[in-house]
C-alpha cells in the first residue's frame, strides 16, 4: 500500500482513486481494519449524531456546552470548508497534518487488501487520533446515512437523529420512512435515543421499539417555550423525572437543535450546570450556519453577508424563516449555486418571498449543476436573477449592487460557502 509524506499527497491519492468504490456502503470493511488496529471505543462517552439537517450545529452545541463544563471533547464532522483538518478536532483544535498523516500510515499498514473509501479513511483516522488524545467525550457526526455509515461501527452511549428530509436521493431514496429507518440505524438496545424533529416519520419510533432503545421525542418527552427575550426547556432526566431550564439565551444556531442537545445531555452522567448550558448555548458558533460577515465593496461600503450551507428544501425553508424574522431596511440579495444531485426548484421556491435579486454562480465541482439547466428553471419561476459565471464573481456582482442597507445571503452547498469564505479572506 502506498505511503506519502504530506497530507496533500494523501488527499490527492484518496480523491483520485476509482470512483465506483467511493460509495460502497457497509461496515464489514472498516470493522476489519479497525480490528487489525485494535481500535475500539475512541472515548469513555460517545454521542453519535445522524439526520438530514442540523447535525453540525447539534455537534457544535454539544461541544461548546461540554467544554464550558470543563470536559475534554473530540468532534468528527464533515465535510470541511477550507482545510481537511476541520473534520477532526480535539478540544476545539484541528488535528495537525502530522497527526493525520501518521494515522493514515497506520491505517494503510493494517489495511492489507481491504478497500477503504475516502470517508472510511477519515473516520478511522479520527478514531485513532481520538483514542490517543485523553478525551472525555467523542462527538461523531454521521456522514450520509446511518445504519451502514462508517461512523456506525462505533457503539454510541447516546444516539441523536436531528431531522429527516429528502437529500442524497440517489443513495437513500425518496421515501421519508425509508430514510428515517436508515438514520435510526444508529440506535442501540438500552441506549437513549433522541429524535429532534417534531413531526418525524413513524419509522423512528418503529426502529426504537425494534431495538428496544428508549426514545425521547420533540414535543413529546421534551419541548421548548419561547419568550420575548429568552426561552425555556422542559424534558426528562435519566430517571424519568421532569427537568426544566428557564431563561436561556436565544442562540445564533437553530433553536430546535439546542433543544435536542439539552435532552441528550440528561443522559451523559456528567456534571453540567445550568450556567454551563446557558453559556454554551449563547456562545455556540459554526462556520456556514447563519454565519454573519461584513464585507467592503468597491465603494468602501460595509455590506452585511450571511453564509448558510442550506442545500435542500428543508434547510432552505429554515433559512428563509430566519431571514423573514430578521428583517433588513434595504434589499436581500442572494449568491446561489447548487450541485446536480440537489433539488434546485425546491430550494429556490422556499425563498421566493424573501429574495429581491439572485446572483447565480457555478460551484467549482464536477458535481455542479449545469448553469443552463438552472437558468431555464429560474426563467420559468420569474425570479430576478443574473448569471454570474463563478461563485466569486457572483459575490462580486452582488457586492457592487448592494449598499449598507442591504444584505447578501450566500447558500446552496458547502462548496459555495467554501468559495465565498476563500474570496472574503483574500479581499
Secondary structure as UniProt FT lines:
FT   HELIX           7..15
FT   HELIX           19..21
FT   TURN            22..23
FT   HELIX           28..36
FT   TURN            37..38
FT   STRAND          45..50
FT   HELIX           55..68
FT   TURN            69..70
FT   STRAND          73..76
FT   HELIX           84..87
FT   STRAND          88..90
FT   TURN            91..92
FT   STRAND          93..94
FT   HELIX           97..111
FT   TURN            112..113
FT   HELIX           118..131
FT   STRAND          137..141
FT   TURN            147..148
FT   HELIX           150..153
FT   STRAND          158..161
FT   HELIX           169..172
FT   HELIX           176..183
FT   HELIX           184..186
FT   TURN            189..190
FT   STRAND          192..195
FT   TURN            198..199
FT   HELIX           203..211
FT   STRAND          215..218
FT   TURN            219..221
FT   STRAND          222..226
FT   STRAND          231..236
FT   TURN            238..239
FT   STRAND          242..248
FT   HELIX           255..265
FT   TURN            266..267
FT   HELIX           274..283
FT   TURN            287..288
FT   STRAND          291..296
FT   TURN            298..299
FT   STRAND          302..307
FT   HELIX           313..325
FT   STRAND          332..336
FT   TURN            340..341
FT   HELIX           344..350
FT   TURN            351..354
FT   STRAND          357..362
FT   TURN            366..367
FT   HELIX           371..381
FT   STRAND          385..390
FT   HELIX           391..401
FT   TURN            404..405
FT   STRAND          407..411
FT   HELIX           414..426
//
